[in-house]
Structures are given as structure tokens and as C-alpha cells.
Amino acid sequence: MRLGLHLPQFRLPTTGPAIAAFARAAEDAGVDDVWVSDHIVLAPGSRRPPADFHDALTVLTWAAAATERLGLGTSVLVAPYRNPVVLAKSLASLDRLSGGRVIAGLASGWLAPEFAALNVPFRHRARRTDEAIGICRALWSGAAEYRIDGQLIRDAGIAPLPSRPGGPPIWVGGNSDAAIRRTARLGDGWHTTISEPTALSERLTALDAALAAAGRSRASCAISVRVRTTARELEPRLPRLRELGVGHVLVDHLEIVPTDLAAELVRLRALLD
């Protein structure tokens, strides 16, 4: 089972050197990938999400520069917040500069006031997410023709292309029926925050049905679970997650940066091996 670890991006003050040191410790411990979350503009004093929140791709680029092999994931970028061409360009550059290490977790978002602050229509977020995924895949494959809001754009590609042909894998985030259908239609993986086994089993049944309707099988879709936990709390849950076919666990650690980081990373790596 693959192990992801959330970077110290929010909730507590952090520094560039601290993020780099955390990423290097994760790489040294055999963690497979590090991850960031995405919020751009929040109410002063907000606690959910916390108001102190570094930009997702800036933090991930910082971690990329400090490491050599560590995967780089977004949990998740809210696709409608950004122009889809800018989104495709940013992820392509990060993938190219890092040597093909990006996992593009994308979703439609949920925080209506943030959409309003960014002047993005909340009611159109699903359509804009689907469009963004299509544009990313087209541009990453070298296309110079695509549609935005129904308008045909010609002779407008990006270069350089991502390191990997076709670009980074896209893991669709979200727990809803709509997110599951989007995964089946457009995603290389499903990235969920549901880790309780009974609830997860129900959602996986829905995913299997959606994949079958799209002419796909579970083998074509990575299953990733994000859970806020510690090694001790995660251990009893892992056997059931394995039985359900989860192949990747993203640990958003309760302590953000564990007191004994190296030892906790060793414990987590041993649990998932």
C-alpha cells in the first residue's frame, strides 16, 4: 500500500526551511508522496478551513525542489477556481521540472463564499471542473485546439509538455455521487476523505457501478483515502482498508509535524508495507 503524507501547509505557522526539511524526512523514510490542500481566500479567523493557508502549488514546488524522488500530490486543487489553461500550464511545468512526479488531484469545491470572493459562479462548478479536466488532458497531450465555455480556441498550446506522455494522473476528489460519476468518466483515480470502512464500502460499491457503466473496471482506477490520524490510530483500520482495495493512504497527521517526525514516519511506513 502506498503512503502519502500531508505537508505542513496550514493550521500552524511554518517556514520554507521547515517545509523542505519535512519533505526530505518523508523521502528518507520511504514515504511515496507528499500532498497539499487548496484554499485561496478565506474569512479572517476562519477555523474550517483555517485562515492561515499557504498556496498549494507554491508549497508543492518548494517541496519538489528539496527532494528527488518523492511524488507530489494535490488533495485537491479546486479546478473551477482557476482558468483551466493556467491550471494545465502550472501542473505541466511542475511535472516537467520534477521529472514526472505530480499526481493531479482535482475536484469541484464546496465553499460557496470562496467562490464568491473569486468571482466564480458556484452553480457552474461541476461543468467547469469537467471542462478543466478535458482541457488539461488535451493540452498535456500537445493539442493546440480546445473549447472554453463553448468557444473554440485554436493555435494555443503549451510547451514544454509534462514529463510523462499525456500528463500526470488525475485523481478526482469528492465523496458525492457526482464525484464518483466524474471519476468513472474522467479520472485515473478516486481520492476520498471517507475512511470508515462501512461508509467507504458503500461508496466503493457505487464507484464499481459507475465504472462498469463507463466500460471500466476497478483495476483501471486508483483508490486513495485521506485520513487525519496517527500511526497508532491508523493501525487497526488498515486491514479492512486493504480488504476494500485501497491502494493509497494519505495521512494528514493530527500533530501536523509529529514531535518525533523520523520515528513516526518509520512507524507509518512499516504499517503500510
N, C-alpha and C positions, 0 to 999 in steps of 0.2 A: 504494500500500500504506500502510495506517495504521500509525503509530508510537506505541507506548506506552513508558513509562519507569517503572521501579520507584522509589518514593520511598525515601530513606534512613531506613528504619524499624527496621532490626535490624543485627546483626553489629558495627557500630561505634557508639560513643556519638553522640547527636545532640541537637539542641535545637529548640524551637519555631521560633525565627527561622531556623534553618538549613533546616528543612523548608519553611517558607514561601518562602525565597529560592530553593530548588531548584525548587519548583513554579512560581514566577514565571519563572525562567530557562527552564523547559521550555515554558511558554506563549509566551514571547517568541520562542523558536526554532521555533515551529510544530509542536511535539510535539502529538499528538492527545489523549492521555490519560495520566494518572499512576495508579499502582497500588500496592496494599498486599497483604501476605500476612497469614495468620491463625494465630496460636497464642496461647493464653491462659495456660497454666500448664505450666512446664517444669522439669525437674530442674536444680538448681544446677550450673553449669559445663557444661551441655549445649552441644554444638557443632553438632549436627544434629537439630533446629533450634537455632540459637544461643539461649542463655538470655536475653540482653538483647533484648527484643522488645516494642516499643510496641503498644498496642491498635490493631487495624486501623481501625475506624470513627472512633476519635478522631483518628488521623493523617490519614485521608482528609477529615474535616470541617475540620481545620486547613488542609489544602491548598485545600479548596474556598473557604474564607474569604479566602485570599490571592490568588485568581485569579477570572477572569470567564468564560472560555470553555472551559477545559481539562476534558476528560472525566475521570471519577472511577471507577476500576475496582477490584474486589476479586479477587485472584488467590491463592487463592479463600477466601471465607468457608466455614468448615466448618459446614454447616447444622445438623447434629444437636447441636452444642454449645449452641444457643440455643433458647429457647421460640420456636416459629415465628411467633406473633403479635408478639412483641417484635422478632424479625428483620424482619418485614414493616413494622412501625411505624418502626424505625430507618432502614431504607432508603427508605421513603416520605418521611420528613422530610428526609433528606439530598437526595433527588431534588427535592423541592419547594423547599427553601431554596436549592439551587444552580441552579435554573432548568432542571431536566431533564438533568443531566449524568452520572447514575450508570449504570454497567454492573455488574450484579449477577452476579459470578462465584461460583457455589455448587458445593460438592462434599460428598462423604460422609466424607472424612477417612481417616487411615491410622495415627495414632499412638495405639496402644491405651492406654499409661499416661496420656495426657492425657484420654482418655475416662473412665478410672477416677477420676482426680482430680476430674473434673467430675460424677461420679456419673451418667454417661450410658452406657447399655449398648452396648458396641462391636458386638455381634452384630446390633443392630437399626438400625445406622446407615443402611443403604440404604433401608429403609422410611421412616425418619424424614426422610431427605433428600427423597424423593418427596413425602411429606406436606407438608413445609415449602414446597416449590415450589408445590404446589397451593394452600396457604393464602395464600402471598404473592400469587399471581395473583388469587385470589378477593377478598382484602381490598383490593388495589390497584385492583380494578375496582368497588369500592363495595359489595361483598357484606357482609352482617351475619350470615351463616349459613354454617357450615363444620363439619367434623369434625376433632377431635384425638384420636388414639388410639381412634377408633371412636365417640367421644362427640359427639353433635350439640350445637353451640353456636349459640344464637340471640340476635339483638338485641345483637351485639357487633362492631361495625365499627370502622374507624379514620378519623380526619379530622385534618388535611386529607389528601386523596389525593395521590399523586405528581404531579409537574408534567405528565407525559405520560399520556394515556389508557391505562389498563391497566398502567401502571408501567414501570420500567426493563427493558431487555432482560436476559434471564437466559442467561448463558453457562455451560454445565456443564463443570466441570473434571474431569480424570482421563484416564488413558490406557488403562484396562481395557476389556474387552468390556462390562461393566456400565455404565461411564460413557458409552460410545458409545451403548448402547441408551437410556440416560436422556436423552442429548442428542436422539436421534431422537424420543422420545416427548414430551419436556417442554421442550427448550431452544430458544433463539433462536440459539445459537452453541455451538461446541466450543472449549474452551480447554485446550491440551495443553502439556506440557513436552518433547515429542518433537520435536526439530529436525533430527535426522539424516535426510537425505532418503529413504533406503531404508526405514528403520523407519517414518517418517511416511507414506510412500506405502502401506504395508501397512495402517496404521491408518485411513487415509482410504478405502481400499477397503472396509474393514469398516463405516465410517461411511456410505458410499454405500449399502451393502446394507441397513443398519438404517433409513436414511431412506426408501428405496424401500418397505421393509416397512411403514413408517408412513404411506405415501402422500405422501411429501415428496421434494423434490429438493435437491441441494447448494445451489441458489440461495437456498433458504429458511434457510440455516444459515451464520452467520459462522464462519470458521476463523481461530483465533488461536493463535500459537505463542509460548511464553515460552522465552527462551534467555538464559543467563548468559554475557555476551560483551562485546566492544568493537566499535567501528565497523570496525576493521581485520580482526578475526576474522569478523565477520558478512558482510562484503562478498562473499567467494567463495561463500557459501551461498545468497545471496539469489536468484540466477536460478532455481535449482531449486525454491526455496520458491514463487516466483511461478508456475512451471510447474505445481506441485501445487495451486494455487488458494488459497494462504494469502493472506488479506486484511489481517491484522493481526499485527504482531510486537511483543511486549513484551520490551524489553531490561532485564534485571536485570544492571546493569553490574558488571563484575569489580572495578572500583575503588570501587563503591558511589557515591561522589561523585568523578567524574573530576577530575584535577588541574587541567586547563583545561576546566571544565564547558561554557562557552559554545562553545568551538571543537569539542568532541566532539559537542555537540548539533547543531551545524551539519553536521558530517560525517554523523551518523546520519540527519538529515532529508534530506540530499542523496541518500544511498544509497536511501532508500525512495521518493523522488519518481519 
